[in-house]
Amino acid sequence: MFNLAVPFFIPVWRRLCVVVVAVIWGLFEVSTGAVFWGVIFLGMGFIAAWKFSTADWEAVAQEEDDLQ
């Protein structure tokens, strides 16, 4: 659906922040009773984690170097 294998996410801390913020926000939404939004944000967090874990970050870094 979304291409998350972009040079902006090469640093691991950025990828981790995206996943953690989405999951924490989803848990917050569920805890306040907004289950629909909680499921949406938890799903986004898990999908982002899956896409980040399956991306070839060496190839992304190489493409960025080739463009410069």
N, C-alpha and C positions, 0 to 999 in steps of 0.2 A: 504494500500500500504506500509506504513512505520509504524513501531511500535515506537511511541514516548513516550510510558509509560515506561521509563527507569529511574533508580535512578539518573542519571545526571540532569534530569529535575524536581526533587522534589522541589527545591527552586522556588517559584513563580517568582522571578525576572528573572530567566533564561528563563522560558517559555514566559514571557512578552517580553524580549529582542528579542527572535527568531521571534515572531509575528510582533513586531514593525519594526524590521529591514527589514523583507521581504516586509511588506506593504509599508514602506517608499521607499524602492528600486523600488518596482513596480510603485509607483507614480512618482518617478524620471524618470524611463524609459518611461512612458506614456508622461510625460511633455517634454521629448526630442524627441518625435516622434517615439520611438521604441515600438509601441503598442503591438506587439507580445510578446516581453520580459516582458513588463509591465503586461500583462495578466497572463503570467506564474508566475511571482513573486507574484502578488496579489492573484492568486489562491493558491500558496504555503502558503502564510500567512493565508488565510482563512481556508485552510485545517488543518494547524498546530493549529490554534485557536480552531477549532472544535474538533480535536483529544485531545488537552490538556484539553478541557472542559468536555469531556466525559470519561476521564481516571479516574480510581480509585486509587488516589495517596496514600491512606492509605494501600492498598494492595501492591503497589509497594514498599513502605517503609518497610512493614512487610517482603516481600520477600528478600529485601536487608539485613535486620537484621538476617533473617534465614540463609543466606549464610555466614555471618561472625561468 
